[in-house]
């Protein structure tokens, strides 16, 4: 039977690419880490690590088990939090990941609601783009992923459950008021994260052209500064403008195009009480 301690050590080694760094993270001596890894290899009958120069590298089998180990350890942590939350929501932690626009607006409002309603419940926040947030959720490293998607986007992978908490309008960001997408078919555009850039390309193609991406940034403050400096134009959601608005840019709402905001959980229902409380707070904060 696999030992959770051995799996935790393997996951840490995979994360850091180093036995020494894994030992530091877990507060073990390096020989202790090496000993546990050797016992894991003996129990599985598979070589998990190989030396490369002065470092180490996971074998394909080691990488497979490390990925599963991260998921198992994450689910164990989630179970501990769920158990704590079950006892009257008087203690425990609930973990939320989202991108910068939602963490600057909806998440703080939801945190305030949780604090007033359940003062013993600790909310932990992590900034991640939707794809990364869903990966953390699958591995059990967070409890809720606050993501955006579009009505015609493919469904998320099996296992994710989505609660729609609202819609976020999308704006053309330029130097001119009452601007149009069509007037920028020859302009340089500023792209962002994977989903943001997909959105940008989609709205421009609906307007009859493919945008020429000249610059890239995931930071809504930087993007607006680029537009104000005349480097290019872009699209941003309303929440990003609520979080930060550069005085020298203009925002023109794009008709019939919004982001859908969803709170995602993973696994079979029902959700733990702490997660249910967070979902309720998010819906109230977005409303």
N, C-alpha and C positions, 0 to 999 in steps of 0.2 A: 504493500500500500504506500502511496506517495505521502511523504511527510510535509506538512504545510511550511515548516521552517526551511526545509530544503528548497521548496518552490519559491519562497520569498527571497532566498539568497540568489537563486538562479535568475529570477526576475530582475533583481537589483544589478547583478553582473551584466545582464543583457542591456539594461537601461544605461549603464555607465560605460560598458565596454572594458571594464577593469575590475579585477578582484580587489585591488587596493581601495578603489573608490567605493565599491560595494561594502567592504569592511567598515569604512568610515561612516557610511550612511546608516548601517545597521548596528554600529557600535560593537563590532566583533573584532577580534584580532585577525590578521590575514591568514595565519595557519588554521584558525577555526573555520573560516570561510572555505578554504581549500579542502579541509577535512569533510565538511558537509557536502561539498560538491562531489567529492570522491564517493561518498556514501550514496548520493543520489545516482551517480553513474552505475554503482554496483547494484542498486535496487532495481534499476530499469534495464540493466544489461546493455546499455547504449552509451557510446562515447558522445558526450555533450559539448566538450570544449577541446580546442586544439591550440597549441602554442604557435604564435607567429612572431618571430623575432623575440623581443622582450615582452610582448603583449600576448593576449589571447583572443580567440575568435570562436564564436559558437558554430558548431556543425549544423547542417540543415535540421537534424533531429533536435539539437539543442535549441535552435531558434523556434521550432514548432512547440516544444515543451515550454519554453520561456514565454511565448505568447499566451499559451493556455494558463501558465502560472500567474501571469499578471491579471488575467481575467478572474481566476479563482481567488486570489488574494483580495482583489477589489470587491468581489461578491461577498467575501467573508467580512470585510470592513463594513459593507453596506448592511449585512445582516446584523452586525453589532449595533449599528446606528438605528436600524428598524426596531430592534428589541428595546433599545433605550427609549425610542419614540413611543412604543406601544404602552409604556408605563405612564400614561396620562399626559404625554407631551410636556413633562416637567423638565426634561433634560434631553441631551442628545444633540446631534448635528445633522443638518441636511445640506447637500452640496449641489450648487448650481453653476453651470457654465453657459456663457453667452458671448456675443461679440460686443465691441465697445459701445455701439449705439444703444443697445438694450441695457448694458451694465451701467450706463450713464443716466438712464431715465427710468425704465420700468423696474429694474432690479432694486434700486435704492428705495423706491416707493413701496415695493413688496416687502423689503426688509423692515421698513417702519411698521407696516401692518403686522408682521410676525412678531416684532418686538413688543408691540402693545398687546397682542392677543396671547402669545406664548413666550413670556420673557425668559424662560429657561431654555428655549430652543435656539441653538446657534446656527446661523446661516453662513456658509462658506462660499465665496464667489471666485470664479476662475474665468479669465478672459480667453476665449477660443472662438474661432470661426465655426460655422455649423458642422462642416464635415469632421473637424477635429473634436468638437463637442460630442457628436454622436459616437465617435470612436471611444472616447472616455466613458460615455454612458454604457456602451456595450461591454467594456472591460470592468464595469462596476466601480470606476474611480470617481464618478459623480452620481447623483440621484436624479437630476433633471437637467435636460439641455434645452435652453431657450433659443430657438432657431427661427430663421425665416425661409420661406419657400414660395413658389408661385403656383397658381391654379393649374397650369398645364405641365408642371414638373412631374417626372416619374415618382411613383410612390417610394417611400423610404423602405429600406430592407426589412424583411420579416423580423418580428420581435419588438420593433419600436411601436409605441402607442403615442399618438399625437392628440393633444388637447388644444384646440384653436382658441387663442386668447385675444385676437384682434387683427386688424389690418393696418398697414403702414403705407401711406401714399408715397410715390416716387417722384422726384423733381429733377428737371434739367438745371444744372448749375453752370452759369455763364456770367458774363459781364454785362448782359443786356436784359432789361425788364421785358416781360411778355415775349420771351424768345420762343423759338420752335426747334424741334429736332432737325427738320429738313434744312434749316438754314446753316447747319453745321456738318453737312455731308462731306465737306472737304477739310474740316477742322481736325486738329490733333485732339485725341481723347485721352482721358486719364483712367486707367483701369485699376481694379482693386483685387480683392480676394477672388477665389475661384467662382463662387456663386454670384458675387457682385459683377464680375466680368461677363458671365453668362447672361445676366440680366441686361447689362449694357448692350451687348451684341443683339439680344432679342428685341429690345425696344427700338434700336436703330434699324434693324432689318424690317421691322413692321412699318417703319417710316420710309423704306425703299432704298436703304444703303447699308453697307458694312463699315463700321467705324474703324478709323486708323488709330490704333493704340500707340501713343507716343511716349507716355510716362506711366509708371506704376506706383501706387502707394495704398496701403491698407488703413492709413491714419486719416480720419475725417478732417482733422485740423490741417494736416499737410495738404490734402487734396484741395481744400478750399483756398489755401494760400497759393497753390499752383494756379488755380483758376483766376484768382485776384491778380496774379502777376502776368496773366496772359499766356501761360504755358499751354493751356488746353481747356477743354470743357469736360463735364462728366455728369453722372447721375448720382443722386444720394437720396436715401429715405428720409421721411419726415423726422424720425427719431434722431437721426444724426444731426439735423439742423436744430432740433430742440436742445441737443446736448452742447452744440457749438455752432455759432453763426458768424462768419467773417463779415465785417461791415462793407466790404467792397465786392461782394458777389450778389447775384440775383438768382432766385429760385423760382422756376416756372413749373407748376404741377403738370405732369404728363397724364393726359386723359386716359381713363380706362386701364390703368396699370397700377397695381398695388402689390406690396409684399404681404403674404399671409404670415402672421406670427403664431408659432406653435410652441407649446411646452411639451417636450418629448420625455417619456419614461420607457423603461425596457423591461421585458419579461411579462409574465402572466399577471392579470389583476387578481385581487385588489391591490392598490398601492398602499404602502405603509402610512400610518397616520401623519407622520412628519411630511411626507411627500404630498399627501392630500392637502395638508394645511398650506404648503408652499404653492401648490397649483391654484388654490382658492385665492391666495394673496396676489399671485401674478395676474389672475383674471381681473381682480378688483383694481390693481395698479394700472393695468392697460386700459381699463374702461373709462 
